[in-house]
Amino acid sequence: MTKTDGGWIIDIKLEAGAYEYKYIIDGHWATDPNNLVQMNDGAGNVNSVYYKYNFKFKLPGNSQAQRVMVAGDFNKWDADELIMEKKDGGWERDMYLNDGVHNYRFMVDGKWMTDPVNPVKVKDEKGDINSVINLGETVVFRLAGYESAKKVFVAGDFNNWKADEYSLQKNGNSWRLPVVLIKGNYSYKFIVDGKWITDPQNPYFSVQKGQKNSFLAVMPNHTFKLKGFSDAKTVVITGTFDNWDPKGYTLEHVNDKWIIEFYLKPGKYLYKFVVDGKWIIDPGNKLWEENEFGTGNSVLWIEP
């Protein structure tokens, strides 16, 4: 940290989330005296906690209300925890919410109500109507053909490969199901009347434990590209993001290059392409470092 007239400071760029932290003052660890929000780390220590918010709940009107709360599946429906602040024109509460789908309601002076400005609502298993926030991305799984099939499901690492959880609905001569997924990389397969198949319309594949699966990236933030090699039969990419599995992820040949999109968290990654079984560094990336085999690895940095 940098010493200033008013104390010590440092600027750190953070994504939305919850962060535990402490100061180390001449070797002595201390919580933040200006932050009353603290958390026990489970080992007998207490850390200061900083929340970088990514969502603002707003309830317009209700100017005569004495107490307004918001509750949902994000806080186990505890109606006494999240107090909203009265503002001009309504009530507000800043929150950090994980990516995904969240059900919620407001409680105004002890009376539950849905969000009047949010048209998306759903009935839960108790019969209550909840407002819904979607902080993920809706992925529509489609399978063409198979008109005579009785049941079609989709399963992947997004649902721990449960074969009977996500059922596709027949729509003309195809099957369809929208699923909300948070940003990330996913492997999946369809199950047609009990038979597991890859997605015939998806050119991207991943290999996990020797099994070939279809692959998709939700909210991708990087595209790997390999120009040339038009005569190659198969190009895959592998690296520290998949523990250097030699079968890696299969790229698609588009015009004069091979491509695949990924979602990668901030950090450093090492990788290589495998062209028809031959390992090469990325000729389009000037960043590389030597490895124990003397053949080098390409280096990719994903910034926060």
Secondary structure, DSSP 4 states (H G I P E B T S, - for coil): -EEETTEEE------SEEEEE-EEETTEEE--TT---EEE-SSS-EEEEEEE--EEEEEE--TT-S-EEEEEGGGTT-TTT-BPEEETTEEEEEE---SSEEEEEEEETTEEE--TT---EEE-TTS-EEEEEE-SEEEEEEEE--TT-S-EEEEEGGGTT-TTSEEPEEETTEEEEEEEE-SEEEEEEEEETTEEE--TT---EEEETTEEEEEEEES--EEEEEE--TT-S-EEEEEGGGTT-TT-EEPEEETTEEEEEE---SEEEEEEEEETTEEE--TT---EE--TTSS-EEEEEE--
